[in-house]
Amino acid sequence: MTPLDDGLERLRGQVGEWARDFRGLALELDADPDAVHRHLDLPAVRYLSTLTVPPEWGGEPVVAGGRRFHGMAALERVVVTEELACADAGMLLASPGPSMSGVLVDLLADDEQKKWFYGRVLDSPQWTFFALTEPDHGSDATALSTRLSPDGLLHGAKRYIGNATRARIGVVFARTGPGPLGITAVLVDTCAPGYSATPLDMLGLRGARISEMTLSGIPIPSDRVLGRHLSPTRRGTWAFLQTFNRLRPGVAAIALGIARAAYEYVTTNRSCLPPAQQSALDRLRRRIDGARALIHLAASTVDAKGDAGYVASAAKARACRLAEEATLEACGFFGPGARLDHPLLDKLCRDARGVEFMEGTGNMQRLNLFQGLIKGKLDHPTR
């Protein structure tokens, strides 16, 4: 494992201090997702509200170890995400900010679009959404049915979209024609006519306000079409693959944070363990350390070469499996009634299952990983 440099270690420490506020709010937010509105003044929430806004567009950095961090690198984001998800993944995902849309805007938007998007984000805390997944099609972008008509009207439906009921702005993927070059992304203002969103009942990650949305002829001006200054090969399938490559290590870090939270719950609440249980707990810690090493490798690989996402798929698949197994194993340290007697452990189990469905299930990650294997990309992930 390549150790983090002093700047990133100090960043981890700073964010870890801010994250302490999240842990005490986990069950409150789980019971009432709108509780996030009562906590917008927390340092971690304020930090997330502008994370990934580039410095040239007004982003305020965190200064740690003599370095300025804006969250533009995947390795920075996984360090931050693990700490906040360990405190509470629900509060992390419920907080306002550019989030996934910000990564896509940085990749695809022209200067005018960036000014519009980042200006809105910096003006006041803004929730945003990233709308790809559709009913019956999942996250298979090649099967998109949402369409942007030639006259600039957006029609379709999306499902399992985080913060769609809270957001004022976001990104929607739609078709303008057949094939991979017929996919585009557009900026949407939720105040526009034709937009509606309804929250879904969720077992886990309730703070994220996972929703379904209906897009009934929303007018999309030509200057809201992302990548309009790029060739079609750089704004369709290529664009969302690049975005997912950059985001996937962060989703893996959410799963890792949940696994670590379960481990720390046991170490905090079970001080004396018999040898067999202590051995099992030590093994869990080693698995967490191993998953972290893989996630850091995946993030560094993506930072070095944006289209090298195969290691990130391995990291996401492993971390999600670890999160599910770690949370259930943690319950075993407290007996058969653990999930009733320990509500936070129950929440961690539910949240862990939810992360499996974020940004592609394990089966999708394994398919992507297999493609990297047969292409000979895994021995040299930046090739």
N, C-alpha and C positions, 0 to 999 in steps of 0.2 A: 504493500500500500504506500503510495506517495503521500507524505504528510502535507497538510496545508501549510502555506507560508504564514509568516507572522501576521500579515494584514488580514488574511481570511480567518485565522484563529481569533483575532481580536474582534472581527466582525461577528463571528459566532458567539463570542462572549457577550457583546453588546445586545444582539438580538435575543440571546438567551435570557438576559435580564428583563427585557421588555416582555418576553413571552410569559413570564410568571403571572401576569395579569390574566392571561387567557385561561389557565388551568382552573381558577376559581369560578369562571363563567361558563364552563363547559356544559353543565347540566341545566343551567338557566337557559342557555341558547337552544339546547336540545328540546326543551319543553316549549320555548317560545322563540322561533327564529327571528321575530321582529325585535327581540331584545338587543340586537346589535346596534340599533339606533340610539340606545342609551349609553353606548360606550365608544362613540366615535372620537372621543378626546384621548383615548389611550395612546401611548407612544407607538406601540406596534401597529395599531390601526392607522394612525397618521402616516407612519412609514410606508405601509402597504398602499396607501391611497395615491402615492406618486411613484412607487417602485416601477422601474423600466421606462420612466420618462427620461429620454436622453438629455445630457447637460445642455446641448445646444438649443433645446426647446424648453429649458427652464427647470429641469429636474434637479432636486436638491439631494446631494449625496450624503451617505453616512461616511464619516471620516474615522478610520480605524487603522492603527499601525502606520500612520503617516500616509495612508492611501485613501482615495475617494471612491466609494462604491455606489454606482447607480443601478445595479441589478441588471446590467446589459449582458453580462456573461452567464452562461448556464451554470458554471461552477459557483459563482456568487449566489445564484438563485437556489441551488440545492442546499448550500450551507444555511441560508436563511430559512428555507422551507422546512428542513428537518427540525430546526429548533422550534418554529411556530407550530408545526403539526404535532410535535411531541407534547406541547402544552395543550393544544386543542385544534384539531383539523377543522372542526366546524367554524370556529372563530376566524381561522385563516381564510377559509373559503367564503365566509360571510362578509368579510371586510371589503369596503369599496376600493377601487383602483383599476388601472389599465388591464392588469392580469393577462389572460391569454390574448385578448384583442390587442393589447399593447405590443406584444411580440410580433404579431402579424402586421400591424401598422408600421412598425420600425422596418420590417422587411419589404413591404409592398407600397406603402403610401408615398406620394410625391410631397413636396414641401407644403403646398397649400392644404392638403389633407392632414398632414401632421400638425400644422398650425391649428386647424379646426379641432382635431381630436385631442391633442395635448392641451390646447387652450381650455377646453371644456373640463378636462381632468384636473387641471391646476386651479381653475376658478373656484371650485368647491368639490368636496368629496363626491366622486361619481362612481356608481356601480356600472359595470360594463358586462356584456355577454359575448359569447363566441358560439354561434349557432351553425353547427354542421349536422348533428345527428337528427334523423328523421324517423317518423313512425314507419315501421315495417322495413326500413333500410339500414337502421343503425348508423354507424359512422362510415359506411361504405360510400365514399365520395363519388365513386363511379356510377352509383345507382341513384344519385340525387334526382328528385322530382321537382323541388322548388325551382321556379323559373323567373328570370328577369326578361320581360318581353321587350321587343324592339322599341316600344314606345315608353320604356322606362318604368314599368309597373312590376312590382314584386309580388308573386303569388306562391303560396305553399304553406307548409306546416313543419315545425321543428319540435323535437321532444327531448327531454332530459337536458335542458339548458340551464346552467347555473345562473342565479340572480336575474333571470329574465323579467320577473315581476317588479324588481327594484330599479333596474337599469334605465338610464336615460339615453345611452348610446351603446352601440355594439356592432358586431360584424356578422353578416349572414352570407353563407355560401349558396350559390344558385347556379343554374344552368342558363347559358345563352345560346347553346347549340350542342350538337352531339359530340361524344368522345371526350378525351381528357383535356383538349384545348377549349372545350365548350363550358368549362367551369370557371366561375369568377367569384370574387368576394366583394361585398358592398358594405359601406357604412350606413347604418340605420339610426335614425332618431326616433325613439319610441313615442314621441308626441305626434308623429305623423299619422294621418288617417289610415286606417286599415291594420294597425298593429294592436294585438291583444295577447296577453299572457296570463296563464293560470297556474298557481303552484300545484305540484303533485304531492300526494302523501308519500313520505319516505320513511324507511326504517332507520337509515343511517345518514350521516352528513346533512342533517336537517337544516343546519345553519345556512347552507348554500342555497336554499330556496330553489331546488331543482324544479323546473317548470316546463310546460308545453306552450308553444306559441303558435298563433295563427297570423298569417301574412296575407291580407286580403286587398291586393292592389295598392300596396304602399308605393307612392311616387318616389323614385330614386333619381335625383339629378345626375347628369353625366359626371359631375365633379365629385360624386360619392362612390364611383367605381374604382376600387383599388387596383393599382398596377396599370392604370390607363396610359402611363408613359412608357410601359414596358412591352416587349413583344409577347404574343400569346403564349409562347413556350415558357415564359418566366412568370406568368400570373395565374395559370390554371393549376393542374395537378402538381407541378413542380413547387408552387408556392405553398400549398397546404402541407406537402411532405416536408419541406424545409421548416415550416412552422412547427409541425409535430416533432421533428427531430430536436428542435430547441426546447420544446415543452416537456417532452417525455421524461428526461431525467428529473425534472421538478415533480412530476406526478409520482415517480418512484420514491422521491424524497418524502412526499406526504405519507406514503405507505410505510417507509422506514420510520418516520416520526411516530406513527401509531404503534408500530411494533416496539419501539423504544419506550413509549409511554406505558405499555403493558408490562415490560420488564421492570421499569422503575416503580410501578405500582406495587409489584411483588417485593422488591427490595425495601421499599418504604414501610410496607404493612406486614411483612413476615421477617422478623429479625433473626429468628433461630429456626433453621431448617435441618431436617435429617440429611445424612450424607447423600442419599439418592436424589432428593429434591435439589440439594445444593449443586450437585453435578449437572442436573437437568437445567438449572438456572444459568450455570456457567456456560453450558453448551449454547443456550439461547443468546447469551451475550456475544459469544464468538460468531454466531450466525449474523447478528446485527452488525458487528464490525466488518464481516466479510461483505455483506450487502452494501454497506457504506462505501467500501473500497471500490466495488463495481460501479456504484452510482457516480462516484467522483471520476472514475475512468471514463464513463459514458459522457459526463458533462464536459470533461477536458477534450474528449474526442470531437464532440459537436462544436466546441469553441474553436478547435483547430480547423475543422472542415464541416461546414453546415450540413452537407448531405450524407455524412457518415453516421447514420442513425441505428445501425444494427446492434451495437453494444448497448445503446439506450433501450432497445427492445428487450434485451436480455436483462437489463437492470430493472425495468418496469415489471416484467414477469416474475422475477425472483423476489423483488421487494413486496409485491402484492401477495404472493403466496406466503411469504414470511409474516406479513401483517396478520393474515387470517390465522395462521398456525400459532403465532406468538400470543395473540389475544385469547384464543381458546386454551392454550397451554397455561397461560396465566390464571385462568379461572380454576384450573386443576389444583392450584396451590391453596385454594380456599374452600374446597369441598363442593358437593353436588348442588348447593344452593347459592353458589357464588354470584350468579348474574342477578339474583333477587336481592342478596345481601349487600352487593357492591355495585350500585348503579353506574358508577364511572366505568367499571370493567365491562358491564353490559353495553354501554355506549361505545367503548372502544371496539368491541366485537362487531357491532353493527356498522360502525364507520369503516372498519377494515374491509368488510364485504363490499361496501359502496365503492371504494377506490378501485376495486377490480374492474369496474365498468367505466372508469374515467380514461379517456384517450385510448380506447382499444382494450379489449379483453385479453387474457393470457393467450388464448388461441391465436388472436391476430398478431400478438407480439412474437409468438413462436413461428408463425408463418414468415414474418419479416426477418426473423433471425435465420431461418432456413435459407431464405434467398441470399442473405449475406454469406452464409456458409458455402453454398454452391457457386457463388461468384468469387470465392477466395478472398473475401474482405475481412474476415475475422482475425486472421493472423497479423494483418496490417490494417487496423480499423480506420486509419486516416488515408488509406490509399484510394 
